[in-house]
């Protein structure tokens, strides 16, 4: 530690009586409290000097790691730097430069994960705040947005992750609107598929009902004919015993014809089933109409918002030059 010096002349202090320290040149006495204060001041200077040296060392290491594409080591080093020097301008600037370096290959993917989208937009905003040239990085993000055609995972987790995030340019809101359109389009396609299936099912029910009704009608006609034969034979047998032989032959046939009329177990879809399916078709048609209107409105909002957001980003980036 550096030597304690006199407040009056700057000469070194030496130990004196009762905890006092005396100037070796002018003889000025310094109280224990003042000596303790001077010790703390010297320690503070030493700590600042040591802290700056450590910061520079860590920064050099971090830059070395990310230039070598050793992102795991770079991440670890930057975590230490941001913990020790959270408000340091140089540390933050270098960190966001590193984040742009890492984010560049990610931004070139067609369909990003939601956390990647949030991270890229955050990197763009913060790198710009710390004075870095972000014009090229901004164009990469815009291009990635335009390539975005879908998302992985559940819609709720993807959609909810974009809420309450820092969004200086409105880019996350734009991404969220586009994801809404993708989701609604998928739902719309599913509804149209359900409608097509419902129409086919209704047509099948109607065809089956029609076919079974025809068969039932023919069955009734056959039963009536056989019943008439039975009645005719009974009538004839009462008139002449010569018809007894004919009666014995025709009676079982007539009985066999009448019996199915009473015990037939043929079943077919009722008219209620057809009506229920028709009602479902009407509901699906109304839903398709509503979904279509919603999609048109969202696409209109998107077409109006996109140019404004892109212009805002490019205008802000151009101010750096």
C-alpha positions in Angstrom: 0.0 0.0 0.0 1.2 3.6 -0.7 2.7 5.6 2.2 0.6 7.9 4.3 1.5 11.6 3.7 1.0 14.8 5.5 -2.1 16.9 4.8 0.0 20.1 5.0 3.2 19.4 3.2 2.9 16.0 1.7 5.9 14.5 3.6 5.6 10.9 4.9 4.0 10.4 8.3 5.5 8.5 11.1 4.0 6.8 14.2 3.5 9.0 17.2 2.1 8.6 20.7 -1.6 7.7 21.6 -2.4 6.6 18.0 -1.4 9.9 16.5 0.8 10.1 13.4 3.3 12.9 13.0 4.7 14.5 9.8 8.4 13.7 9.5 9.0 17.2 8.0 6.7 19.8 9.4 5.7 18.0 12.6 1.9 18.3 12.0 0.0 15.7 14.1 -2.8 13.6 12.5 -5.6 12.1 14.6 -6.4 8.3 14.5 -9.7 9.2 12.7 -7.9 11.1 10.0 -5.3 8.4 9.6 -8.1 5.8 9.2 -9.7 8.0 6.6 -6.5 8.4 4.6 -6.0 4.6 4.7 -9.5 4.1 3.2 -8.8 6.7 0.5 -5.6 4.9 -0.5 -7.5 1.5 -0.6 -10.1 3.0 -2.8 -7.6 4.2 -5.4 -5.9 0.8 -5.3 -9.3 -1.0 -5.8 -10.3 1.2 -8.7 -6.9 0.7 -10.4 -7.2 -3.1 -9.8 -10.9 -3.1 -11.0 -10.0 -1.3 -14.3 -7.2 -3.7 -15.0 -9.4 -6.7 -14.3 -12.2 -5.3 -16.5 -9.7 -4.8 -19.4 -8.4 -8.3 -19.0 -11.9 -9.8 -19.1 -12.9 -7.7 -22.0 -9.8 -8.8 -24.0 -10.6 -12.5 -23.1 -14.3 -12.1 -24.2 -13.3 -10.5 -27.5 -10.7 -13.2 -28.1 -13.2 -16.0 -27.4 -16.0 -14.7 -29.7 -13.5 -13.9 -32.5 -12.5 -17.6 -32.2 -16.2 -18.6 -32.3 -15.8 -20.0 -28.8 -19.3 -18.7 -27.8 -19.6 -20.8 -24.7 -16.5 -19.2 -23.2 -17.5 -15.8 -24.5 -20.9 -16.1 -22.8 -19.3 -17.1 -19.5 -16.8 -14.2 -19.6 -19.5 -11.7 -20.5 -21.7 -12.9 -17.6 -18.9 -12.2 -15.2 -18.3 -8.8 -16.8 -22.0 -7.8 -16.6 -22.2 -9.0 -13.0 -19.1 -7.0 -11.9 -19.7 -3.9 -14.2 -23.4 -3.8 -15.0 -23.5 -0.1 -15.9 -20.1 0.2 -17.6 -20.5 1.6 -21.1 -17.6 -0.1 -22.6 -18.6 -3.5 -21.2 -22.2 -3.2 -22.5 -21.1 -1.9 -25.9 -18.8 -4.9 -26.4 -21.5 -7.3 -25.1 -24.1 -6.1 -27.7 -21.4 -6.2 -30.4 -20.9 -9.8 -29.5 -24.7 -10.4 -29.4 -25.0 -9.1 -33.0 -22.2 -11.4 -34.0 -24.0 -14.4 -32.5 -27.4 -13.3 -33.8 -26.3 -12.8 -37.4 -26.4 -16.6 -38.4 -29.6 -17.0 -36.4 -31.4 -14.2 -38.2 -30.9 -16.0 -41.5 -33.2 -18.8 -40.6 -36.6 -19.0 -42.2 -38.7 -19.8 -39.1 -37.3 -18.7 -35.8 -38.1 -19.8 -32.3 -40.0 -17.1 -30.2 -37.1 -16.6 -27.8 -34.8 -16.1 -30.8 -37.1 -13.4 -32.2 -37.2 -11.6 -28.8 -33.4 -11.8 -28.4 -32.7 -10.4 -31.9 -35.1 -7.5 -31.5 -33.6 -6.7 -28.0 -30.0 -6.9 -29.5 -31.0 -4.5 -32.3 -32.4 -1.9 -29.8 -29.5 -2.1 -27.3 -26.7 -2.2 -29.8 -28.2 0.9 -31.4 -28.4 2.6 -28.0 -24.7 2.0 -27.4 -23.7 3.5 -30.7 -22.9 0.4 -32.7 -23.5 0.3 -36.5 -26.7 -1.8 -36.7 -27.9 -1.0 -40.2 -26.8 -4.4 -41.7 -28.1 -6.3 -38.7 -31.4 -4.5 -38.9 -31.8 -5.6 -42.6 -31.1 -9.2 -41.6 -33.9 -9.1 -39.0 -36.3 -7.5 -41.5 -35.4 -10.2 -44.1 -35.9 -12.9 -41.4 -39.3 -11.5 -40.6 -40.3 -11.6 -44.2 -39.3 -15.2 -44.5 -41.3 -16.2 -41.4 -44.0 -18.7 -42.4 -44.8 -20.5 -39.2 -43.8 -21.4 -35.7 -42.9 -24.5 -33.7 -44.6 -25.4 -30.5 -48.1 -24.4 -29.2 -49.6 -21.1 -30.4 -50.3 -20.0 -26.9 -46.8 -20.3 -25.6 -45.4 -18.7 -28.8 -48.0 -15.9 -28.8 -47.8 -15.2 -25.1 -44.0 -14.9 -25.1 -44.2 -11.7 -27.2 -46.2 -9.8 -24.6 -44.6 -7.3 -22.3 -41.3 -7.3 -24.1 -39.2 -4.2 -24.9 -40.1 -3.2 -28.5 -38.7 0.1 -29.5 -39.7 -0.1 -33.2 -42.9 -2.1 -33.0 -41.2 -5.1 -34.6 -42.4 -7.6 -32.0 -46.0 -6.4 -32.4 -45.6 -6.9 -36.1 -44.2 -10.4 -35.6 -47.1 -11.1 -33.2 -49.6 -10.0 -35.8 -48.1 -12.2 -38.5 -48.1 -15.2 -36.1 -51.8 -14.4 -35.4 -52.5 -14.5 -39.2 -50.6 -17.8 -39.5 -52.6 -19.3 -36.6 -56.0 -18.0 -37.9 -55.2 -19.3 -41.4 -54.5 -22.8 -40.0 -57.7 -22.7 -38.0 -59.6 -21.4 -41.1 -58.2 -24.3 -43.2 -59.3 -26.8 -40.5 -62.8 -25.3 -40.4 -63.1 -25.7 -44.2 -61.9 -29.3 -43.9 -64.5 -29.9 -41.2 -67.2 -28.4 -43.5 -66.2 -30.6 -46.4 -66.4 -33.7 -44.1 -69.7 -32.6 -42.7 -71.2 -32.1 -46.2 -69.9 -35.6 -47.3 -71.4 -37.1 -44.1 -74.7 -35.4 -44.7 -74.9 -36.7 -48.3 -74.1 -40.2 -47.1 -76.9 -40.1 -44.5 -79.4 -38.8 -47.1 -78.4 -41.6 -49.6 -78.6 -44.3 -47.0 -82.0 -43.0 -45.8 -83.3 -43.0 -49.4 -82.0 -46.5 -50.1 -83.4 -48.0 -46.9 -86.7 -46.3 -47.4 -87.0 -47.8 -50.9 -86.2 -51.2 -49.5 -88.7 -50.8 -46.8 -91.4 -49.8 -49.3 -90.7 -52.9 -51.4 -90.8 -55.1 -48.3 -94.2 -53.7 -47.4 -95.5 -54.3 -51.0 -94.3 -57.9 -50.9 -95.9 -58.4 -47.5 -99.2 -57.1 -48.8 -99.1 -59.3 -51.8 -98.5 -62.4 -49.7 -101.2 -61.3 -47.3 -103.7 -61.0 -50.1 -102.7 -64.5 -51.3 -103.4 -65.8 -47.8 -106.8 -64.2 -47.7 -107.7 -65.5 -51.1 -106.7 -69.0 -50.2 -108.8 -68.8 -47.0 -111.7 -67.6 -49.0 -111.4 -70.4 -51.6 -111.0 -73.2 -49.0 -114.3 -72.1 -47.5 -115.9 -72.5 -50.9 -114.4 -75.8 -52.0 -112.5 -78.6 -50.3 -110.6 -79.1 -53.5 -108.5 -76.0 -52.7 -107.2 -77.5 -49.5 -104.1 -78.8 -51.2 -103.4 -75.3 -52.7 -103.9 -73.8 -49.2 -101.4 -76.0 -47.6 -98.8 -74.9 -50.2 -99.5 -71.2 -50.3 -100.3 -70.6 -46.5 -96.6 -70.9 -45.4 -95.5 -68.7 -48.3 -98.1 -66.0 -47.3 -97.2 -66.2 -43.7 -93.5 -65.9 -44.5 -94.3 -62.8 -46.5 -96.4 -61.1 -43.8 -94.0 -61.9 -40.9 -91.1 -59.5 -41.9 -93.6 -56.6 -41.9 -93.8 -57.0 -38.1 -90.4 -58.2 -37.1 -88.1 -56.4 -39.5 -85.0 -55.1 -37.7 -83.6 -53.1 -40.5 -82.2 -49.8 -39.2 -81.1 -46.7 -41.0 -80.1 -43.1 -40.0 -83.2 -41.1 -39.0 -84.2 -37.8 -40.5 -83.0 -36.2 -37.2 -79.4 -37.3 -37.9 -79.6 -35.6 -41.3 -81.1 -32.5 -39.7 -78.4 -32.4 -37.0 -75.6 -32.7 -39.6 -77.3 -30.0 -41.7 -77.4 -27.7 -38.7 -73.7 -28.3 -38.1 -73.0 -27.5 -41.8 -74.7 -24.1 -41.3 -72.7 -23.4 -38.2 -69.4 -24.2 -40.0 -70.4 -22.0 -42.9 -71.0 -19.1 -40.5 -67.7 -19.7 -38.8 -65.9 -19.7 -42.1 -67.4 -16.4 -43.0 -66.4 -14.9 -39.6 -62.9 -16.3 -39.8 -62.5 -15.0 -43.4 -63.6 -11.5 -42.3 -61.1 -11.6 -39.4 -58.2 -12.7 -41.7 -59.0 -9.9 -44.2 -58.9 -7.3 -41.4 -55.6 -8.7 -39.9 -54.0 -8.8 -43.3 -55.1 -5.2 -44.0 -53.6 -4.1 -40.6 -50.4 -6.0 -41.5 -50.1 -4.4 -44.9 -50.5 -0.9 -43.3 -48.1 -1.5 -40.4 -45.2 -3.3 -42.1 -44.0 -0.3 -44.1 -44.2 2.1 -41.1 -42.1 -0.3 -38.9 -39.5 -0.9 -41.6 -39.3 2.8 -42.3 -38.9 3.6 -38.6 -36.1 1.1 -38.2 -34.2 2.2 -41.3 -34.6 5.9 -40.4 -33.2 5.3 -36.9 -30.3 3.2 -38.3 -29.4 5.9 -40.9 -28.9 8.5 -38.1 -25.7 6.6 -37.1 -23.9 7.6 -40.3 
